[in-house]
C-alpha cells in the first residue's frame, strides 16, 4: 500500500478525491447557510429547521456523494486499498442517507407542533394529529434504522453468504423466530391500530386502572399516563385495544360537571336555584353553555340536589364543581341553616304494661 501511495500516478486521483470531499462539504455548508438566510427573510421556520436539524447528516452525506461520484469518474488502479476506500464510502452513503431520513422526521415533528397547537382549550384535532404522527414516526424510525443496518450488512460478501445459508435452513428457525417475535409484532400492530382508530390521543384525560390522569406520551410499546398527583402510570399499548377505560376527551374537551348535595326536606328549592345561578354565571370556569339544578332523589330523611354545569375542559370542570359546592354550602349555612341534613326522632310516653 505504501508503494502504491508513493506512486506519482496516484497523486492526481487522490488530490481529486480530496478536492471532491472538500468541495462537497463547502457546497453543503453554503447551501445550508443560504437556506437559513432565505427562511429568515421570508419568515418561514421550515427552512431554518431543515438547516439546523439536517445540518450534521447532510455534512456527511453530500461530501460522501461527491467522493463516490469522483471515484466512478476517475481511473483508479486495481489496488486493495482502493476497494477498501470504495467500500467505506458506500457504507458512509448508506448510513448518512438513513440519518437524513430519520432527521427529516424531526423536521416534520416541528411542523406538526407549530401547525397543531396543543395549548388551545378545544384541541381535539391537534391531539389526534400529534398522536398519529408520534406513532408513525416511531415506526418509521425503527423501519429506517433496520433497513440501514441491513443495507450495510449486504455490502459485505460474507454477510450475503451467511444470509443465503440462513434462508436455506429457515423452516424451523423461521417458526421459532415468528413465535418469539409475536409479542413485538402484536405491539407494533397495536400501535398502528391505536394511531388509526384513535381511542386515545396525546393529552387526553382518561381514567385507567382507577386512576385519573392525562396521556403524556405514546411510546412504541407503552403509554405514559400522568396521574393528577404527578405520578406516572405505564400502560402497555395492548391495554387500550383490549380493555375498557374511560376517555373524557374522546370527542371534545368540554365536559359536564356534576355537584350533588343532600339537604333537608325543608330546603326551599326555588331559592337555592335562584342563588346557584349567579354563582355559576360569575365563575370564569363556566363556558356559558348550560347549567341546571334538579331534585334527583328523595330518601327517608333527605333529598338530593344535583347541579349540572358545563366547562371547556376537565380541569375547569373539576374546579367549577368545587367552587359551586363550597359557595352553596356557605350560602345554606348563612341563609338556611335548617336546610342542612339532620336526624329527627320523636319521644312519647310509654304506657305501663
N, C-alpha and C positions, 0 to 999 in steps of 0.2 A: 504493500500500500504506500509506503514511504517513497519507493522508487517511482510509483505512478504519479504521486503528487508533485515530485520534483521534475517531472517531465514537462518541458516548456509547452508542449502541445495541449496540455490540460489547463494551463493558466487562464487562457482566454475563456473557455467554457465555465470554469469556476468563477471567474470575475462576472460573467453574465448571470450566473445563478445568484451570486451575492447581490448584484445590482437589481435583479428581479425581486429578491426578498425586500431590499431596502425600498425599491420603488413601490411595491405593493403596500408596505407599511405606511409610507408617506402619503400614498393615494388614499388609503383608508382614513388616516388622520385628517387630511384636508377635507375629504368628503363629509366626515362627521362634524367637523367644525362649521362647514358651510350649512349643513342641515340644521345644526343647533342655532346658528345665526339667523337663518331664514325663518325658523319656527318662532324665534323671539320677535322678529319683525312683524310677522302676521299674527302674533299672539295665539299660536296653536301649540298646545303642550305635547302633541303626539310626536312631533319631530324631536323635541327635547328629550322625551322618554326614550325614543329609539337611539339617539346619540349617546345617552347615558347608560341604558341597560345593555345595549348590544355593542358597546364600545370594546370591551375585552374580547368577546368571541370573534368579532369582526377583525380586530387587530391580529388575531391568529389565523383566521380563515383566508383573508384576502392575500397576505404575503404567501401563504402556502399554495393558493391557486396560481399566483404569478410564477412561483418556482416550478410548480408542476407543468405549467404551460411552457416554460422555458426549457425544461428537460426534454419535452417532446419535440421542441424545435431545434435543439442543439444536437450535434453529433458527439455523443459521449461514448467513450471506449467501453468495451466489454470487460469491466473490472468488477470484482466483488463489492468494493465499497460503493460503486455506482448503484448496484442493485439494492444495497442496504439503504442508500440515500433515497432512492425512489420509493422503496417500501415504507420508510419513515415518513416521507411526505404524504403518501396515500393515507397512512394512519392519522396524521395530523389533520388532513382534509376531512376525514370521516368524523373524527372527534369534534372538530370545530363546527362542522355542519350540525351535528346533534346539539352542541352547545347553543348555537344560534337559534335553533328551533325551540329549545326549552326557554331561552331568554325571551323569545318573541311572545311566549305565553304570559310573561311578566308584564310586557307592554300592554297586551290585551287586558290583563287584570287591572292595570292602572286606568285604562279607558273605561272599563266597566264601573270602577269605583267612582269616576267622575260623572258618568252619564246616569248612573242609577244610585242616587243618594239615599243612604240608609238613615239619615238624620231626620227625614220627614216623618210626620205623625202617621200618615197613611202611606206606608211604604211597602205594601204587599208585592207589587210588581217588581220593585227593586230587590226585595228579599228573594223572590223567585229567581231572578236573573243571577244574583250573586251565588245562590245555591247551585244552580245548573252549571255555571261557569266554573265554580270551585271543584265540583265533582269531575267534570270533563277535563279540566286542566290537570288534575292529578292522574287521571287515566292516560292523558296524552304524554305527560312527563315520564310515566312508567314505560309506556309503549316506545317512546323515542329512545329512552335510555337502554331498553332491552335490544332494540334494533341496532343501535350504535355499537353496543358490545358485540352483538352477533356479527355485524359487518367487519369489525376489527378482527375477530377470530377468523373469518373467512379469508382474510389476506394472508394467513399462514397456511402453507400447503399441508403441514402436519395436522392442523385443525380440521381441514377438509377431509383428510384421510380418516381421522377419528370419527367425524360426523358420518361418513359413509358406513363405517363399521357399526356405529350405533343404530343407524336406520336399518341395517341388515338384520339386527337382532332386537328389534324394537317391539316385538309382540308382547312378551311378559313384562318387559321394562315399561312399555307404554301404559299397560294396565296398572302397574304399581304406581307410576307417576300420576296417572289420572286419579287414582284413589287418594293419593297423598295430596294432590293439588285441589281436591274437591272443595275444601273449606275456602281456599283462596278464590277459586272460581265463583263460588256462591257469594262471597263478599263483593267481588267485582260486579257480578250481576245485580246484587242488591244495591250497589252504588249507582249503577246505571238506571235501575228502576226507580230509585229514590229521586234522581235528577229529572226523570221524565214524568213521573206521576205527581211528585211534589207533595207527599204527605207532611213533610216538614221543610222549612226554609230557614236560612240563617236569620237570627234574631226573632224567631217565632217564640211565643210564650206557650209553654206546654206543661202538662202535669204527667210525669212518668215515674213509675215506682213510688207513687205517693208524694213526690217532690215537685214543688212549683219552681220553674226556672225558665231561662231563655237559652235557645240554641246558640252557642258561642262559636263552635267550629264543626265542620263536617269533614272528617279525615277520610282516608282511603278505606279504613276498616272499622271506624268507630265515630261516634258523635259526642262532642263535649257539650254538656249542659251546665250553664252557670246557675247554681241554686241561689235563691234570694239572700242567703246569708254568706255568699261569696265562696261556698264550696263548689267543687266541680264533680259532676256525675258523668262517668264514662260509660256510654251505652253502645253495644255493638250495632252495626248497621242493620243486621237482620232483624233486630228487635222491632224496628219501626215498620217492617214489612209484614211481620207475623204476629205481633202482639198489639192489643188495643191500648191507646193512650189518648189523652185529651190535648187538643190543639186549639188554643183560644184565639189564634190569629190566622186560622186557615184561609178564610175568605176575605176578611178585612180586619183592621186593627181595632176598630171601635167595639166596645163591649157594653153590656147592660149590667150595671151594678145593682146589687140587692142588699137592703137593710131590713132585718126583721127585729121586732121588739114585742115582747109580751107585756101587756098592760091590763089594768083592772077594768071591769065592765063599766065602771062609772066614767071612764075616759071619754070626753067629747070628741068624737072622730072628726067632725067637720072643723072644729077649732084646730085640731092637730094638723089637718090637711092644709088649712089656711096658713099655719105657721111654718110648715115644711116647705111650701112653695118658695117663699123668699129666701130660705136657707140655701136651697139648691140653685136658684137663679142668681144668687150673689156669689156663688162659688166659681172661681176661674177654672176649675177642673170639669165643670159641666159643659158639654158640647152644644147646648141649646137645642137639642133634638126632642127629647121626651123625658117626662117624669110622671109618676103616678103614686098614689097611696091607696091601699085597699086593706080591708079586714079579710084575711085569708084563712083564719082558723078560729074556732071557739072551743075552749077547753072547759074543764069543770070549774076553774076559778079565775082564768084569764082569757083574754082574746089576743090574737096575734095580728099585729100590723105589719104590712110589707110595703116598703118603699122601693120603687124601681127608678133608676136614673141612668142615662147614657153618658158615656165618656169616650174620648178619642182613642184611648189605648188602655191596656190593662193596668199600667201604673197609675194613671189618673183615676181609673175606676176604683181601684183599691183605696186611694187617698180620699176620693169623694165619699165612699161608703163610711170610712172612719170619721170624716168631718161631719157628715149628716148625723151619724149615730151620736157623736159627742154633743152636738148642738141640740138635738132632740131631747136627749136625757136631761141636759141642763135646763131646757125650756119647760119640760114637765116638772122638774124639781122646783122651779120658780113659780109657775102659773097653776099647775095642777098636781100638787104633791100627793093628793089622794088617788091619783091615777096609777101610781106605781104598784106593782104586784104586791098583794098582801094575802095572808091566810086568815079566814074568818072561822069562828066557832060560836056556838050558842050554848049557854048554860041554863039549866032548868032544875026545878026541884024534883027529887027522886022520891016517889011515893013509897012509903014503907010497905013491906010485904004483908 
